[in-house]
Amino acid sequence: MLEEYPVSAMSYFNNSMQAYHRQQIHMLSKVDKKVDRKEWSMRASTVNAYYDNGVTSLFVPAAVLQPPFFSDNYKDVRNFGGIG
């Protein structure tokens, strides 16, 4: 798919629109297909745990389980508060 993605050094706007268009095509290609439970919807460095009812899963990225949000040295109260 990347080989079909033209990038130009002349137009940031066109590059952004092309990337958005490709993302929309990718998302629409998933319609009427089984949910891929191994697909990641965020990077591990993202600090944002969330629940996705579409796949009935709670996502807690690795970044949440590291200081300053979580540590073996913190009290339980601080750890639970840090991860929400």
Salt bridges, closest charged atoms under 4 A:
GLU4 OE1 - ARG22 NH1 3.66
GLU39 OE2 - HIS26 NE2 3.83
GLU39 OE2 - LYS30 NZ 2.72
